[in-house]
Amino acid sequence: MIKRYSVKKIEQIWNESNKLNVWLDVEKKVTFAWMKLNVISKNEYNLINDNAKINIERMLEIEKETRHDVVAFTRAISETLGAEKKWIHLGLTSTDIVDTAQNKLIQQSNEIVLESLNSLQNTLREKAILYKETLTMGRSHGIYGEPTSLGLKFLLWFDEIQRQIKRFSLAREQIEVVKISGSMGNYANLEFEIEEIVAQEMGLGIDNISTQVTQRDRHAFLISVFANIASTLEKIATEIRLFQRSEVQEWHEGFKPNQKGSSSMPHKKNPISSENITGLSRYLRSFTNTAFENNVLWHERDISHSSNERIIFSDVFNVLVYTLERLNETLNDLVIDEDKMLEHINCQFNVFYSQPILNYLLINCDESREEIYDFIQKCTFETMNNKIDFKQSLINNNIGKYLQNISVLDEIFNINYFIRNVEKIYNRTLNK
């Protein structure tokens, strides 16, 4: 991952030193399991646990000759031991170590992802509560519709992130597993209990059935969840970008005192964070194709997945956490212009009461829907063309032929009508 988008907490997990230390931990946990089964003496296990070390430089030197990283790894750590070294890698194949360790690294990274998701969800919840009764013009197809609660936007995203967290939890359950089943996945050279002991010691689940590798549908599911999360992040970023346009200007990203928006136009304030989030979200989704193709391996295994996995897991976790944290920061610094939102509501001359009027007339008079609709539509066009209040247009066009008492219009033309059920939506969403 390039430094610009790397996250220190993730880099520390996926760097070569930590990866090899987890490999070593798996080897030690396996020797511990053999000890529990009385194959290795306690003294021999203690010697391995206390003295086995990994020297990366020595391992790389050996790998030049062996052209096999795990063989180089086991030989390098064996050089730090005495006669007890014979127990290193007993009954194992390379992927017992590599896949178990990789799944452990994924577990560690998932904890950071969860922290970032929870933090973002909390921010969205706070914004939703803050703006629950703040009116904004709702839009469909990019066109003004009816006023609505600004808070509902944040509540919608809060609820969506909550669903993403549930999906993520299921994906975690499926990927955070130990795989200690041997060369063909049939435990021929291992005792069945070894895997159970290692899983318990490492705080991981168990891969119920495997081949020489953990099946990559597990990894594909996790990355597909990340891609889904990315779609939510881009959705939020896109909304910010739309509201910051010059012709809208209802929302603005925070702009630091010495920040610059353009190299050539000093007046510019661009939604750069939201655009950055949009681009990185697209990059995140690009990992899915590779992840799904990795599930298709020859027979009990091949290594067509191995090369790309050395890259994609570090990258996907770095980019996901970076994007989550940047969006959270963007939302916390977001500037909402309530006066501009009210201005956009007022510039519609109350034409957005067309549906409440339509519904009221349908319920309270006998004319057909088609006649009433056409009458109201004619009044809305007149309202916008002549820039007169919609209520006045209705009166000018003789709405009295449908209403016995036109004073009822004063009751219908109540802006709080559009948020009358917002409290119920909040209660259902926050209390479920």
Salt bridges, closest charged atoms under 4 A:
GLU16 OE2 - LYS19 NZ 3.32
ASP25 OD1 - LYS29 NZ 2.64
GLU27 OE2 - HIS89 ND1 2.72
GLU61 OE2 - ARG58 NH1 2.90
ASP69 OD2 - ARG310 NH2 2.90
GLU79 OE2 - ARG58 NH2 2.74
ASP96 OD1 - LYS179 NZ 2.68
ASP99 OD2 - ARG216 NH1 2.74
GLU111 OE2 - ARG172 NH2 2.64
ASP159 OD2 - ARG163 NH1 3.00
ASP159 OD1 - LYS432 NZ 2.72
GLU160 OE1 - LYS235 NZ 2.68
GLU176 OE2 - ARG172 NE 2.55
ASP207 OD1 - ARG218 NH2 2.92
GLU234 OE2 - ARG282 NE 3.31
GLU234 OE1 - ARG285 NH2 2.52
GLU239 OE2 - LYS153 NZ 2.61
GLU247 OE2 - ARG245 NH1 3.43
GLU250 OE2 - ARG139 NH2 2.89
GLU250 OE2 - HIS344 ND1 2.55
GLU309 OE1 - ARG216 NH2 2.81
GLU309 OE1 - HIS305 ND1 3.31
GLU325 OE2 - LYS9 NZ 3.44
ASP333 OD2 - LYS256 NZ 3.54
GLU343 OE1 - LYS340 NZ 3.68
ASP410 OD1 - LYS391 NZ 2.82
GLU423 OE1 - LYS132 NZ 2.81
